């Protein structure tokens, strides 16, 4: 096992565990720790004024420290007290898997951390975004339940082929943008590819719509009133640039509603508008409103058609409770209702999320098809027939019969047996020498082998994934690209060494280091670096060394002149230190 488990993680199904990777804490450099410390100190100072009160309270409850990157094992020990856990993953994972983790009360954390060059914002999920953004807010019970419920509903959402293509494109961009030395032309090309995909997605799938809801709430949500909103979305909580930007009048504030599901977003740009929910309870209200329009609740012809279009493993549940899981590729309809369906490849039949004996993928390895609905000219559905009714229509074992369904579907053969559910309703009728026809065309012929016909008047539910997780081998995750770990150059290693010396001095590990000498070397060898000088400035102020602090401040003014883009970062860092020193 590549991670330390606990009772919450023990409940995860095996197919989710394939995404978990170990958090190798030794991989974090002193520069990484400095980036975390800068962002967190600035966030705690600023967000304590503009974030929902749960943020600061949650930092303490979830064990998120300001001065060092959190260790996943330590976080888990504390998160367990509020019924949650956390796991490390490699950047973006498929949306359905991400949401399914949430359904099990598990927070997914990308354990990598953004580069110093992207300290304000990165499109890549990182430990600042996940650990310092998502984790604190889940300490709020109402929000935590919303997150869990969102995962439970979201992992049932049906996707289409373009959704996965977009996911791969976004993942690729996030990886190359955080990799040292990626040419700007390659980044521009990746961003253009995403823009092209976003502009040509066609009719949005369920997963696309619910991903919009996730973005405008969990990632970029505001709470309170339009006039006086507070931040709770992790994307804002973890972005020192956008958390300030979103509070200005430049960003339009809109009352949160189901309309957010149909509002697209661009992950590569600051958001032009944000949605404001009055409270966390209202988030759940909108989520249920959205779920009422999903195939998981509506079923029907549109539900199975969504599964066919997705070309992914999915499930339909019939009115008897019988569940068919597989890749659906055909449905015949009559007056707007499905009268026959067909899967291709491995298929399994279940009842109440438990696979039926004798109906595994080994038994239905080439697919499964069945008529459904009512018999022609008979108002009473087969599932509603009593034993007396069934006998009257010759539907019992040993009879060779021909059943004609509405829509021109006819099935004939010798009835061998029937399978009933807990209510006593027939959910399967097994035939020998069975032939299924649609009008004059033969759809299926079993000859001497047995064939089981599904019983159900209508489809009550259709959703992503299998009914019984054990029916299929779901440990098949493959990704087109993985996080790039570049070998540090000798120059970068020297810079890292200086950061490490300063960190060890501040933490009392090695107080013999000459801070003046480190500063002189930084100013000479790395004249564009600003963060270590800010840290040295803090040490000088704390030590009462006014002349040294003044010397560093003069150097930072030169850095600002040479690179105006980091000017506000330097000013914010110095202001934070000076304010703290005065206090």
Secondary structure, 3 states (H helix, E strand, C coil): CCCCCCHHHHCCCHHHHCCECCCCHHHCCHHHHHHHHHHHHHHHHHHHHHECCHHHHHHHHCCCCCCCCCCHHHHHHHHHHHCCEEEEECCCCCHHHHHHHHHCCEEEEECCCCCHHHCCCCCCCCHHHHHHHHHHHCCCHHHHHHHHHHHHHHCCCCCCHHHHHHHHHHHHHHHHHHCCCCCHHHHHHHHHHHHHHHCCCCCCCHHHHHHHHHHHHHHCCEEECCCCEEECCHHHHCCCCHHHHCCCCCCEEEECCHHHHHCCCCCCCCCCEEEEECCHHHHHHHHHHHHCCCHHHHCHHHHHHHHHHHCCCEEEEECCCEEEEEEEEEEEEECCEEEEEEEEEEEEEEECCEECCCCCCCCCCCCCEEECCCECCCCCCHHHCCHHHHHHCCCCCCCEEEEEECCCEEEEEEEEEEEECCCCCEEEEEEEEEEEEECCEEEEECCCCEEEEECCCCEEEEEECCCCHHHCCCCCCCCCCCCCCCCCCHHHHHHHHHHHHHHHHHCCCCCCCCHHHHHHHHHHHCCCCCHHHHHHHHHHHHCCCHHHHHHHHHHHHHHHHHCHHHHHHHHHHHHHHHHHHHC
